[in-house]
Amino acid sequence: MNKQKFSKSHFIAPKLLKTIEHETPIEKFFRTSTYINRRNDVGSIDFTLGDSHEMPLPGFVEALQNNAVAQKIGWYGYKTNLPQTREIVSQALKKHRRISISPDDIFMTNGTVVGLAICLKLLVQEKDEVIINLPPWLDYRGIIDAVGATSVGVPLMDKTFNLDLEKIATSITSRTRAILINSPHNPTGKIFSEKILENLAKLLTEASEHYGKPIYLISDETFSRVIFDNQNCPSPTQFYPFSFLVYGYSKTWMAPGQRIGYIALPETMPEREKIRNLIYQLQTLYFGWCFPSALMQYALEDLENLNLNIENLQYKRDWMIQELRNIGYEVNIPEGTFFLLVKSPLEDDCAFAELLANYGVFVLPGTPQEIPGYLRISLTANKDMITQALPKFKLAREEAISFHGS
């Protein structure tokens, strides 16, 4: 009996197969690193991701419980963008971001990643380009690849980590469809100022006029409520009409497994009615009913009243910066986000991350996230973890310098 031979492409769509087979460095890290193999070891100290190592915020569980009991028939039926949920988001944007956005221009998603994917799919065609800033958030390139576009990386400015507007301008071509930015920036923690964002808006306006089509701005505002030292964090959407504001609540609540977020269109966005319809079609058809669960939408009113303990997070930031600097590390001071960016004592940051792993301490090396020579450390660790880890950071640095030189 002859056995039919099939290639992989017979079973997987060719474009999807190409995306899957194009493994990024960060995907390889999360598949093959020592961290993946040992993160659940007894005594391991994990600073790698933004998972909380403390109990949920007070009131979080109660908010879910209070809304889990059905109040009428159809409580758990199909739900899209619930009007009451959109109104809650509209009021929250006024309160937290000083932005006025109509409830009709708010589209609920199950997290930031889906929101970004919807915006990109709405905008781009094959061979279009999307500008991102380097270092990027871990999954930006993967999302852009998945929707069929090409990511164009523009490094942030050295030392200040500000947007490099000149390099952004020279990176725009006739194929540029959008720029994707996040402020506070992950992993540097930089907040982009009003002046920088105004100049970016002017740059994008001029480029749009030059090429005869709008270049859209997608603003990932995931960490916009995780701000230190009472600083102001302006939204880029306040300065440029062709903008999408994308937000996810999981960081605000330190509950990344409970997915709810939204896309918001500023009132200055042209052709809003057309864009509203396209977003809804993408939510329902293309992305397979990608709305938050009914429970998360019902509970949002109560959940919006919860407050992340910024004082505790800032205390951990300041504590770790001081202790790591005392040991001899160079540490960037983040203005927001959950993360510290630390200079690796070794030029090979992956090798130093492996050295730390020998002491049971896990961090994210910079090379896979396109910032070689650095380490990213999450402040979502609890105080006991930090206390146990600091002597190990000291021993690892001493070992690195002893065997490899300063």
Order of alpha helices (4+ residues) and beta strands (2+ residues): alpha-alpha-alpha-beta-alpha-alpha-beta-alpha-beta-alpha-beta-alpha-beta-alpha-beta-beta-alpha-beta-alpha-alpha-alpha-beta-alpha-beta-beta-beta-alpha
